[in-house]
Amino acid sequence: MTFTAARQHRTIVAAALCVAAANTAFAQKAASDYPTRPIRVIVPYFAGGPMDVIGRLVGQKVLAAWGHNFVIDNRSGAGGIIGTEIAAKSAPDGYTMLHTSSGHSMLPAFNKLPYDPVRDFTAVSTACRTVGYVLGVHPSVPVKSVAELIALAKKQPDRLNYGNSGIGGVLHVGTEMFNAAAGIKLTTVQYKGIGQLVTDLAGGHIDMSLLTTSSAVGMVRTGKVRALAMTGATRWKQLPEVPTVIEAGVKDYVFFAWFGFWYPARTPAEYVNKFQRELVKVVAAPDVLARFDELGFEAFTQSPAEFTKLVQADIEKTHKIAARLGYKPQ
């Protein structure tokens, strides 16, 4: 290389470094200034439900720390697809987010979606997860343990049924994951929502179901439902006598629902990381932890990369369940 060429090369490198430094400084300043106005958070389900409650609880505290408002936009319909599509197609400017749950990673196995649940979004973090679900049976079912349930299901394959609140929903997928782990097959009874399912289980019209902690605890304590196990990783302190499914002898079965935040794809990483850091602080606050406890949830945060891997793993598991059942996306 000639002296002149070498000098030109050094000049180009120096200019490139200056540009990179300027871009870094600009990004840091943009992140420090963000946000400058309220952030809209789309919740793809009805107001008042668990997702809505968690979204408001966590999101409002994050934005309050930055001196701005948090605007919940409930866009329910099609099992969460409508609101999620709106979020996917929103501008990646940091002022539209999506707050959703495990259903986000279950939908692809059962539905043809107008968006990709991973590629069309930028993961921020989970905020919390359920402590698990209660595996409950009606007292008329002649079993008092998970082992007895499995034995009965194997001895009389057409004897037992279970309730689900929608094909591809949390209760449906969670129960079918249990069936696969236990090596049994149960007949599913589909409901349009959790309300009638709970009523019919208490009345003995269906044999069993996974139940949310909020709907299960009262029925268990009054004897309307017999709790066989918890699907979480540990026992639940409000029903400490109820073992986990793993403790009951079904290996490698842990099932919970997570709740988390997303931005549209291509949202600047500086915005994503800033929200994630503040969210981690918020969910560690004593008042938030106390509220989670009341709702049957526990704090559960991840990095954007960890959250993405969780969703990808959930999608893979759910596709295996759908294939086992013979379902194809429709």
C-alpha positions in Angstrom: 0.0 0.0 0.0 1.4 3.4 -0.9 1.7 6.2 1.6 -1.2 8.1 0.0 -3.4 5.0 -0.1 -2.6 4.3 3.6 -3.4 7.8 4.6 -6.7 7.6 2.7 -7.5 4.3 4.4 -6.8 5.8 7.8 -9.0 8.7 7.0 -11.9 6.5 5.9 -11.6 4.3 9.1 -11.5 7.4 11.3 -14.6 8.8 9.6 -16.4 5.5 10.0 -15.5 5.5 13.7 -16.8 9.0 14.1 -20.1 8.1 12.5 -20.4 5.0 14.7 -19.7 7.1 17.8 -22.3 9.7 16.7 -24.9 7.0 16.1 -24.2 5.4 19.5 -24.5 8.8 21.2 -27.7 9.5 19.3 -29.2 6.1 20.3 -28.2 6.7 24.0 -29.8 10.1 24.0 -33.0 8.8 22.3 -33.2 6.0 24.9 -32.7 8.5 27.7 -35.5 10.8 26.3 -37.9 7.9 25.6 -40.8 8.0 26.1 -42.0 11.6 25.4 -45.7 10.8 25.3 -48.1 8.1 26.5 -47.6 4.5 25.3 -50.6 2.5 24.0 -50.6 -1.1 25.2 -52.9 -3.5 23.2 -54.5 -6.2 25.3 -56.1 -8.7 22.8 -58.8 -9.8 25.4 -61.7 -8.2 27.2 -61.3 -5.7 30.0 -61.3 -7.0 33.6 -59.7 -10.4 32.8 -56.3 -11.5 34.2 -54.3 -10.2 31.2 -56.0 -6.8 31.5 -55.4 -6.7 35.2 -51.7 -7.6 34.9 -51.2 -5.3 32.0 -52.6 -2.3 34.0 -50.8 -3.2 37.2 -47.3 -3.6 35.7 -47.5 -1.2 32.7 -48.9 1.8 34.7 -46.1 1.5 37.2 -43.4 1.3 34.5 -44.8 4.4 32.7 -45.4 6.3 36.0 -41.7 5.9 36.8 -41.0 7.8 33.5 -43.7 10.5 34.2 -46.1 9.3 31.4 -49.5 7.6 31.1 -50.1 4.1 30.1 -53.1 3.6 27.8 -54.7 0.2 27.7 -56.5 -0.6 24.4 -58.6 -3.7 24.8 -59.1 -5.3 21.3 -60.7 -8.7 22.0 -61.9 -11.2 19.4 -61.0 -14.4 17.6 -59.2 -15.8 20.7 -56.7 -12.9 20.8 -55.9 -12.8 17.1 -57.5 -9.5 16.2 -55.7 -7.4 18.8 -52.4 -9.2 18.2 -52.6 -8.5 14.5 -53.2 -4.8 15.2 -50.1 -4.7 17.4 -48.0 -6.6 14.8 -48.9 -4.0 12.1 -48.3 -1.0 14.3 -45.4 1.4 13.7 -42.2 0.2 15.5 -41.7 3.6 17.1 -41.9 2.5 20.8 -45.4 3.9 21.3 -47.4 0.7 20.7 -47.0 -2.5 22.7 -48.7 -5.8 23.1 -49.4 -7.4 26.4 -50.5 -11.1 26.1 -50.1 -14.5 27.6 -49.2 -18.1 26.8 -52.0 -18.3 24.3 -49.7 -16.3 22.0 -47.5 -19.4 21.6 -50.4 -21.8 21.4 -52.4 -20.2 18.6 -50.1 -21.1 15.7 -50.7 -24.9 16.2 -54.4 -24.5 15.8 -54.9 -21.4 13.7 -53.6 -19.9 10.4 -52.5 -16.5 11.7 -52.2 -13.2 9.8 -48.9 -12.6 11.6 -45.9 -14.6 12.9 -45.8 -14.6 16.8 -42.0 -14.4 16.8 -40.8 -12.6 13.7 -43.4 -9.9 13.8 -42.7 -8.9 17.3 -39.8 -7.9 19.5 -39.9 -9.6 22.9 -39.4 -7.5 26.0 -40.0 -9.7 29.0 -42.4 -11.8 30.9 -43.8 -10.1 33.9 -45.3 -13.0 35.9 -46.7 -16.5 35.6 -49.4 -18.5 37.3 -48.4 -20.7 40.2 -49.9 -23.4 38.1 -53.4 -24.9 37.6 -55.4 -27.2 39.9 -56.1 -30.6 38.4 -59.5 -31.2 39.8 -62.1 -34.0 39.6 -65.7 -34.1 40.7 -66.1 -36.1 43.9 -68.2 -38.7 42.1 -65.1 -39.8 40.2 -63.7 -42.8 42.1 -60.1 -41.6 42.3 -58.2 -39.8 45.1 -54.8 -39.4 43.4 -53.2 -38.8 40.1 -52.0 -42.4 40.1 -55.5 -43.7 40.5 -56.8 -41.3 37.8 -54.2 -42.7 35.3 -55.0 -46.3 36.3 -58.7 -45.7 35.7 -58.1 -43.9 32.4 -56.0 -46.8 31.2 -58.5 -49.5 32.4 -61.5 -47.7 31.0 -60.3 -45.6 28.1 -63.7 -44.1 27.3 -64.7 -43.5 30.9 -63.4 -40.0 31.7 -63.8 -36.6 30.1 -62.5 -33.2 30.8 -63.6 -29.6 30.1 -61.8 -27.1 28.0 -62.7 -23.5 27.4 -61.6 -23.4 23.8 -59.6 -25.5 21.3 -56.0 -24.4 21.5 -56.6 -22.5 24.7 -54.6 -22.9 27.9 -56.8 -25.4 29.6 -57.1 -27.5 26.5 -53.3 -27.6 25.7 -52.4 -28.0 29.4 -54.6 -31.0 29.8 -53.5 -32.6 26.6 -49.9 -32.2 27.7 -50.8 -34.0 30.9 -52.5 -36.8 28.9 -49.4 -37.2 26.7 -47.0 -37.2 29.8 -49.3 -39.7 31.6 -49.9 -41.9 28.5 -53.7 -41.7 28.6 -56.5 -40.4 26.5 -59.5 -38.4 27.8 -62.5 -37.2 26.0 -62.7 -33.4 25.8 -65.8 -31.4 26.3 -65.6 -28.0 24.8 -67.1 -24.8 26.3 -67.2 -21.3 25.1 -65.8 -19.9 28.4 -64.6 -20.8 31.8 -67.8 -19.9 33.6 -70.0 -22.7 32.4 -67.1 -25.2 32.6 -66.7 -24.5 36.3 -70.4 -24.8 36.9 -70.7 -28.1 35.1 -67.6 -29.5 36.9 -69.1 -28.6 40.3 -72.4 -30.1 39.2 -70.8 -33.4 38.1 -71.7 -32.9 34.4 -68.0 -33.4 33.5 -65.4 -35.5 35.3 -62.4 -33.3 35.5 -60.6 -30.1 34.4 -57.6 -27.9 34.9 -58.8 -25.0 37.0 -57.4 -21.5 37.6 -56.4 -21.1 41.3 -59.0 -18.3 41.7 -61.9 -20.6 40.6 -60.6 -23.7 42.3 -59.8 -22.8 45.8 -63.4 -22.2 47.0 -64.7 -25.3 45.3 -61.9 -27.4 46.8 -62.5 -26.1 50.3 -66.2 -26.7 50.1 -65.9 -30.2 48.7 -67.4 -29.5 45.3 -64.2 -30.5 43.6 -61.4 -32.8 44.7 -57.9 -31.5 43.9 -55.5 -34.2 42.8 -52.4 -32.1 41.9 -51.0 -28.7 41.1 -49.4 -28.3 37.6 -46.7 -25.8 38.8 -43.2 -26.5 39.8 -43.9 -26.2 43.5 -46.9 -26.6 45.8 -49.3 -23.7 46.2 -49.4 -22.3 49.7 -53.2 -21.9 49.7 -53.6 -25.6 49.1 -50.3 -27.0 50.7 -51.7 -30.5 51.0 -52.1 -30.9 47.2 -48.9 -32.3 45.5 -47.5 -31.2 42.2 -48.1 -33.4 39.2 -44.4 -34.4 39.3 -44.6 -35.3 43.0 -47.7 -37.4 42.1 -45.5 -39.5 39.7 -45.8 -37.9 36.3 -42.3 -37.0 35.3 -41.3 -33.8 33.4 -44.8 -32.2 33.6 -44.9 -28.6 34.7 -47.5 -26.3 33.2 -48.1 -22.6 33.8 -49.3 -19.6 31.9 -47.0 -16.6 31.5 -47.9 -13.0 30.9 -45.5 -10.7 29.0 -44.9 -7.6 26.9 -43.9 -7.1 23.3 -43.1 -4.3 20.8 -43.7 -4.6 17.1 -40.7 -6.0 15.2 -37.9 -3.6 14.4 -38.5 -1.4 17.5 -35.2 0.2 18.6 -33.3 -2.1 21.0 -32.7 0.9 23.3 -36.4 1.3 23.9 -36.9 -2.4 24.4 -34.0 -2.7 26.9 -35.1 0.4 28.8 -38.7 -1.0 29.3 -37.3 -4.4 30.3 -35.0 -2.9 33.0 -37.8 -0.9 34.5 -40.3 -3.8 34.4 -37.8 -6.0 36.4 -37.8 -3.3 39.1 -41.5 -2.9 39.1 -42.4 -6.6 39.6 -39.9 -6.9 42.5 -41.8 -4.2 44.4 -43.6 -5.5 47.6 -47.0 -4.2 46.6 -46.8 -5.8 43.2 -45.7 -9.1 44.6 -48.5 -9.0 47.1 -51.0 -8.3 44.3 -49.6 -11.2 42.3 -50.0 -13.5 45.3 -53.6 -12.5 45.7 -54.2 -13.4 42.0 -52.3 -16.8 42.2 -49.4 -15.5 40.2 -45.6 -15.1 40.9 -43.1 -12.7 39.5 -41.3 -14.1 36.4 -39.0 -11.9 34.3 -36.6 -12.7 31.5 -34.3 -11.0 29.1 -35.7 -10.4 25.5 -33.6 -13.3 24.3 -34.8 -15.7 27.0 -38.4 -14.7 26.4 -38.0 -15.4 22.7 -36.6 -18.8 23.4 -39.5 -19.6 25.8 -42.0 -18.8 23.2 -40.2 -20.8 20.5 -40.1 -23.8 22.8 -43.8 -23.4 23.7 -44.7 -23.2 20.0 -42.8 -26.4 19.3 -44.5 -28.3 22.3 -47.9 -27.1 21.2 -47.4 -28.2 17.6 -46.5 -31.7 18.9 -49.8 -31.8 20.9 -51.8 -30.6 18.0 -50.2 -33.3 15.8 -50.9 -36.0 18.5 -54.6 -34.9 18.4 -54.7 -34.7 14.6 -55.4 -31.0 14.5 -54.1 -28.8 11.7 -54.1 -25.0 11.6 -57.4 -23.6 10.2 
